[in-house]
Every structure is written in C-alpha cells, then in structure tokens.
Amino acid sequence: MFTHLTETQLIDFAAQRLAAEELSALTRHLADCAACCQRVALRQPALYPALHSAVLAESEPVHLTFEQLADFVDGRLNGETQQFARDHLSQCHQCGAAADDLRAFSQQVAEDLTVELKPALNAPPSLGERLRAFFALPLVVTTAAMLIFGLIGWRMFKRDNQQIAIVTPSPSPTIAPSATVEPTASPINLLAQLNDGDGQLMLDAQGQLQGANDWPARYRQLAQKALQANQLTRSTALNGLGSASAALMGQGKESQFAQFVLIEPAGKVVLSDRPVLRWQPLAGATSYQVELVNEQYEAVAQSEALTQTSWQVPQSLARGRVYAWQVKADKDGEVIKAPQPPKPLARFRVAGQKKFAEIQNARSLSSHLLTGQLYVQAGLLDEAEREFRALQKANPDSAIPPKLLAELRKLRR
C-alpha cells in the first residue's frame, strides 16, 4: 500500500519500469487518493495513458491499449483495426467495461471541453487529444477526472496480483430443455378406424376423414361412404353378362358330361385386355378348342387344338366391350360343347380404359379400402374381394371389412 506516490515511482512509472504487481497497486492508490491524482495531472498529464499501456503490456498484451480504447470510442478506428477492436470488446468484459466508462466520461466532459478548446479546423479532436487537453482545466475538474480514470483502471485490473490468462471461450453449455407438458387433447369421438395399407384411416362423428389428406376429393368421398354406410353399389358394367352363378354352364346332373363346365371368365368384368380362359377337363377328351366372339357373335379369335384346360387370348381386346366364348372337346371323334346349347355362351366384359387408368393410379396410395371401392365401381368383384380380405386381415377386430365382404356376396347374386 502506498502512502503517496514518490518522485521515483512517478519516474519509473513514466519509463514503464514498474512490475505488474506494483503497477496494479499504484492504480488502486490513484483511485483512492485525490492528492496523487492532482500531482499526476499537474506534472505529467500523459502518464495515465502510459499507465494503461504499461499494465496492459505487463499483464496481457492481447487487451486493447488505452489509446485503442479511446480511438474506438471516438470512432477513429477503421478497417481491420476497427473489426479487431469490436471482436475483442464483444468477448472481453474488462475492456468492454473500460470502453463504457470512457464513453460516459467523454459525454460528461464534452461541454466543458467545447468551452475551453478551440475546434480544430480540419477534424474534431480525438478522445485522447480531448483527454490530454482536459488536464489543463481547473484543479477540481482534473482531480475528478483522474478519480474516474482510476476507477476505470481498477475495474480493468481488480484481480489482485494475478495475470489475466488467455482462455479461448468455450461453447456455452447446452441446457437441456425442461420437459414441456403438452395439454391434454380432447378425446375424438371416432365412428370408424382402420389400419389401411401403410397408414390409418379415421372417421370422426362430424364425418371428417383423417389419414387421407393427400387424396383427391372423389377418393375421400368413396372412403367416407364405405366407412359410414358399409354399403356397395352394383356396377352397370355387370349388366348384360348374366348372373355370377352362370359360370358353371355344364350339362344337367344326369348327363355324363356334367363335369365339363367353364370356370372363368363368365358373367364378370376382367381387368386384363388379354384374359386367360379356363375350364374343367372332360374325361376321355383328347383335345380342346376355344372360340371367342363379340356381341354380334362375330369371330374374334380361335385357338388351335389344345391339350391343356386354359388359353390366353392372343391379341388385346377392346376395352369396355363384351365378349362371349365356348370350348369344344374332342372325345372319341365326337364334339362336346361347353356350355351345351341351348344354354348361352359365357360372357365377360373387359374393363373400360378410364376405369383401368383410375385403378392403376389409385394403387400408388396403398389403400385396400379405396382400391376395393374402385374395383367394385368397375365391376371387378374378384379383385375387390381380395382387397377387402387384406383389409380384414389388418383389422381382425373391426366389423367394417366383414360387412363389405357381405355386400360383395349380394352383388354376385
């Protein structure tokens, strides 16, 4: 602790020969001693900037010097020097506090400096120049100013006898967010809920369908109808094809040819435009021949002699059109037909182009419910049944798939 500064200390201080510990003690003394502040102001007014330069050089060279702080506050830094000062002040609490004090002091004494100093012809004086000129003011003012400077130094170097270590700022610790309690949502009154393909469909009491937001409006309406009413409507594409039971078009039970019947397609709509025709074998037959005609009974295609009991139509048939077919069996030189006249030929319709394209597009949505509905609308009952059974497998406890399958059975009658 100093009683008062000696001349030797002033000289050593001016020559920057003081150790950091002694220089720190000298600074604290100036903050408390008006007499020594007056001596500094009267005899060597430029010592205070030197004091900061000495302390900064002794304790930590990366801090801003007093002149740098003054020029920064005065707005005289530019380019890389200004950016360096701004970056340093954003991270260094000591230099930031010192800059704030200098800025406040500059504002407080600006009026007095304006009275005492003549304005420069070319440019306003820098903060350092104003401070040095300020030391020429009356004793009371300079003494108060030195006290302020001492307080600035005290705030910058108040760590007793310790050098300031350069520490690279570490990332701020991540604070785990506190658990947010989500408000309890009001229970939704669901009329129906189904696992469907890759997602889930839900229908609430207001008739709003969830889980199909990206579907076209018509598809959403189809799904809503199936979930609400569980009813299916017979397709007009089935008109004129006969009943589904007409697929077994063999002879009477008493006939020896009773097992020679057509299997498919008969009384139905087919998706492929090159369907495969199948029939039951006739015992003792050596070959079969298939004949295919259009609605006007004009020949469309005829197979060669076959030994197997199936045949695929070799060319594409017109979509939306109705076709009829029969099979002739050769047994012991006798031709036996199925179906046997006067029973009509087995009839089928090829699904129309529009329905075919719609079904192909809908498959990308991976919905058994929707695809089954579209199959029903196209008259493709076998395909619709496969979709509804897949839906039943995914929802074993739901009553919806069994109701849809029961509706399909009605459509087959």
Secondary structure, DSSP 8 states (H G I E B T S, - for coil): --SS--HHHHHHHHTT---HHHHHHHHHHHHH-HHHHHHHHHH-TTHHHHHHHHHHHHH-TTS--HHHHHHHHHT---HHHHHHHHHHHHH-HHHHHHHHHHHHHHHHHHHHHHHHS---SSS---HHHHHHHHTTS-HHHHHHHHHHHHHHHHHHS-STT----------------------------EEEEEEETTEEEEEETT--EES-TTS-HHHHHHHHHHHHH------GGGTTS--GGGG-----TTSTTTT--EEESSSEEES-SS-EEEE---TT--EEEEEEEETT--EEEE---BSSSEEE-SS---TT-EEEEEEEEEETTEEEEES-TTS--EEEEE--HHHHHHHHHHGGG--HHHHHHHHHHHT-HHHHHHHHHHHHHH-TT-SHHHHHHHHHHHHH-
